Every structure is written in structure tokens, then in C-alpha cells.
């Protein structure tokens, strides 16, 4: 994997999220009759800037879903997730 691959993955996720967000002007009323547009929070930053800490503190398991661009990011979240 190269830096370019990572950027491409992040761009692909961002394009997908834009399709689902209110930034998209398409009318999906017939396709998604009960669909509610999700609130999307994009967390991105350099290593050590507090992304994982923020996610762990703000996550609500009844409301939120976490999507990562890499396996490494998912494993980092698992390592830092508080045990109950």
C-alpha cells in the first residue's frame, strides 16, 4: 500500500458519503421511502492528533457506526476501546 492508495480509499469513501448526504441533489424518495439521511462526521488527521480518543469519547452505540479506511485504523480503535 502506498500513500496514493490511502488517498484513493479516502476519496472513494468521501464520494460514497456525499451520495448519501444532503449535498446530493438527487431525489431518492421512491427508492428510500423510510430513509433518513445520516449525519456523517468525517474524522481525519495526522497520527497522534487525537482521532481515536475523540471517537472513543463521542461514540454512542445506539446511534453511531464507525467506518475506517484501513485495517490498521480499525485495530487501533479495538486496542483503545474501553472495556466494560
LUMTILUM-829408 format. One record per residue: x, y, z of N, C-alpha, C in turn; residue number from 1. Coordinates in steps of 0.001 Angstrom, whole numbers, plus 500000, padded with zeros to 6 digits. Layout:
BEGIN
{site {X, Y, Z}, {X, Y, Z}, {X, Y, Z}, NUM} ...
# end
This chain:
BEGIN
{site {500838, 498835, 500000}, {500000, 500000, 500000}, {500891, 501239, 500000}, 1} {site {500514, 502210, 499224}, {501254, 503472, 499179}, {500370, 504604, 499672}, 2} {site {500965, 505768, 499859}, {500194, 506940, 500274}, {499075, 507217, 499266}, 3} {site {499367, 507038, 497969}, {498363, 507269, 496940}, {497173, 506332, 497097}, 4} {site {497429, 505091, 497497}, {496345, 504141, 497730}, {495456, 504629, 498861}, 5} {site {496071, 505095, 499944}, {495299, 505586, 501080}, {494422, 506762, 500669}, 6} {site {494985, 507697, 499928}, {494211, 508852, 499470}, {493062, 508392, 498595}, 7} {site {493317, 507439, 497709}, {492263, 506932, 496834}, {491148, 506293, 497644}, 8} {site {491487, 505531, 498673}, {490464, 504919, 499517}, {489643, 505976, 500236}, 9} {site {490298, 506993, 500788}, {489583, 508045, 501490}, {488681, 508823, 500534}, 10} {site {489156, 509096, 499328}, {488340, 509798, 498337}, {487120, 508962, 497953}, 11} {site {487319, 507659, 497843}, {486202, 506771, 497490}, {485142, 506778, 498588}, 12} {site {485569, 506729, 499842}, {484624, 506792, 500958}, {483911, 508136, 500950}, 13} {site {484644, 509218, 500748}, {484050, 510548, 500730}, {483018, 510677, 499617}, 14} {site {483322, 510167, 498433}, {482353, 510219, 497328}, {481090, 509445, 497681}, 15} {site {481240, 508283, 498311}, {480081, 507488, 498710}, {479244, 508227, 499738}, 16} {site {479892, 508846, 500711}, {479166, 509584, 501740}, {478423, 510776, 501150}, 17} {site {479019, 511423, 500173}, {478332, 512554, 499528}, {477066, 512092, 498824}, 18} {site {477095, 510883, 498271}, {475902, 510350, 497618}, {474763, 510185, 498614}, 19} {site {475100, 509869, 499861}, {474087, 509641, 500887}, {473702, 510905, 501649}, 20} {site {474478, 511945, 501489}, {474260, 513140, 502305}, {473350, 514139, 501606}, 21} {site {473061, 515204, 502311}, {472208, 516253, 501766}, {472921, 517093, 500716}, 22} {site {474231, 516888, 500539}, {474957, 517608, 499495}, {474539, 517115, 498110}, 23} {site {473888, 515977, 498058}, {473480, 515368, 496803}, {472091, 515894, 496441}, 24} {site {471926, 516349, 495211}, {470650, 516923, 494778}, {469685, 515888, 494208}, 25} {site {470094, 514637, 494111}, {469217, 513631, 493522}, {468044, 513329, 494445}, 26} {site {466923, 512957, 493846}, {465721, 512625, 494605}, {465624, 511106, 494732}, 27} {site {465759, 510616, 495961}, {465671, 509177, 496220}, {464343, 508805, 496882}, 28} {site {463348, 509668, 496808}, {462112, 509442, 497549}, {461419, 508131, 497182}, 29} {site {461508, 507723, 495928}, {460868, 506467, 495542}, {461677, 505258, 495994}, 30} {site {462978, 505375, 496018}, {463846, 504263, 496381}, {463884, 504040, 497884}, 31} {site {464039, 505107, 498634}, {464189, 505022, 500085}, {463013, 505712, 500766}, 32} {site {461879, 505049, 500826}, {460693, 505692, 501388}, {460842, 506002, 502871}, 33} {site {461514, 505148, 503634}, {461691, 505375, 505066}, {463117, 505793, 505408}, 34} {site {463882, 506180, 504424}, {465289, 506505, 504615}, {465439, 507884, 505239}, 35} {site {466239, 507943, 506282}, {466581, 509219, 506895}, {468059, 509472, 506617}, 36} {site {468378, 510621, 506060}, {469763, 510926, 505718}, {470622, 510902, 506971}, 37} {site {471683, 510098, 506978}, {472517, 510006, 508178}, {473366, 511254, 508381}, 38} {site {473668, 511543, 509637}, {474627, 512599, 509955}, {475998, 511947, 509866}, 39} {site {476861, 512505, 509062}, {478184, 511928, 508846}, {479237, 512858, 509427}, 40} {site {480093, 512304, 510277}, {481214, 513055, 510826}, {482486, 512434, 510280}, 41} {site {483244, 513198, 509525}, {484476, 512720, 508904}, {485629, 513082, 509827}, 42} {site {486331, 512078, 510355}, {487465, 512299, 511251}, {488737, 511971, 510476}, 43} {site {489600, 512949, 510323}, {490829, 512747, 509571}, {491918, 513613, 510195}, 44} {site {493125, 513099, 510286}, {494216, 513884, 510852}, {495501, 513083, 510903}, 45} {site {496558, 513753, 511291}, {497872, 513115, 511372}, {497914, 512158, 512560}, 46} {site {498829, 511181, 512546}, {498959, 510272, 513684}, {499226, 511042, 514977}, 47} {site {498518, 510638, 516029}, {498743, 511236, 517342}, {497969, 512509, 517622}, 48} {site {497070, 512912, 516716}, {496357, 514176, 516922}, {495094, 514026, 517767}, 49} {site {494717, 512788, 518125}, {493565, 512588, 518996}, {492315, 512049, 518323}, 50} {site {492440, 511526, 517112}, {491276, 510981, 516409}, {490628, 509849, 517195}, 51} {site {491424, 508869, 517599}, {490896, 507712, 518325}, {490299, 508137, 519653}, 52} {site {490974, 509012, 520369}, {490463, 509495, 521653}, {489103, 510147, 521467}, 53} {site {488966, 510987, 520466}, {487694, 511667, 520217}, {486598, 510661, 519896}, 54} {site {486907, 509698, 519031}, {485907, 508699, 518641}, {485450, 507901, 519856}, 55} {site {486389, 507442, 520675}, {486047, 506653, 521869}, {485168, 507473, 522812}, 56} {site {485466, 508746, 522977}, {484696, 509590, 523894}, {483310, 509932, 523355}, 57} {site {483179, 510106, 522055}, {481925, 510588, 521466}, {481004, 509486, 520949}, 58} {site {481493, 508270, 520823}, {480710, 507185, 520218}, {479495, 506823, 521060}, 59} {site {478356, 506671, 520393}, {477111, 506225, 521025}, {476678, 504955, 520288}, 60} {site {476734, 503804, 520965}, {476472, 502531, 520276}, {475021, 502363, 519832}, 61} {site {474122, 503201, 520288}, {472730, 503129, 519831}, {472503, 503988, 518589}, 62} {site {473458, 504850, 518292}, {473259, 505814, 517218}, {474340, 505752, 516143}, 63} {site {475550, 505371, 516498}, {476702, 505559, 515623}, {477228, 504271, 514998}, 64} {site {477905, 504443, 513879}, {478595, 503369, 513169}, {479964, 503911, 512781}, 65} {site {481004, 503142, 513013}, {482358, 503574, 512679}, {482811, 502845, 511424}, 66} {site {483292, 503601, 510452}, {483838, 503053, 509214}, {485269, 503551, 509098}, 67} {site {486209, 502633, 508888}, {487612, 503025, 508742}, {488094, 502708, 507332}, 68} {site {489105, 503450, 506902}, {489664, 503235, 505564}, {490705, 502127, 505552}, 69} {site {491238, 501778, 506724}, {492297, 500765, 506777}, {492060, 499794, 507927}, 70} {site {492634, 498614, 507806}, {492585, 497627, 508884}, {493357, 498150, 510088}, 71} {site {494457, 498838, 509834}, {495266, 499396, 510921}, {494447, 500352, 511792}, 72} {site {493628, 501182, 511175}, {492788, 502112, 511938}, {491753, 501355, 512769}, 73} {site {491174, 500306, 512204}, {490200, 499501, 512944}, {490864, 498803, 514130}, 74} {site {492061, 498266, 513921}, {492779, 497595, 515011}, {493177, 498586, 516104}, 75} {site {493541, 499798, 515725}, {493873, 500837, 516698}, {492654, 501171, 517562}, 76} {site {491492, 501261, 516946}, {490265, 501507, 517712}, {489987, 500364, 518685}, 77} {site {490143, 499125, 518213}, {489907, 497967, 519090}, {490858, 497967, 520280}, 78} {site {492128, 498291, 520052}, {493117, 498337, 521137}, {492781, 499413, 522164}, 79} {site {492242, 500517, 521711}, {491995, 501653, 522595}, {490575, 501724, 523137}, 80} {site {489729, 500764, 522742}, {488335, 500804, 523183}, {488244, 500399, 524651}, 81} {site {487516, 501170, 525456}, {487408, 500822, 526882}, {486625, 499522, 527075}, 82} {site {487049, 498727, 528029}, {486312, 497504, 528356}, {485326, 497817, 529464}, 83} {site {484169, 497186, 529376}, {483135, 497462, 530381}, {482914, 496271, 531263}, 84} 
# end
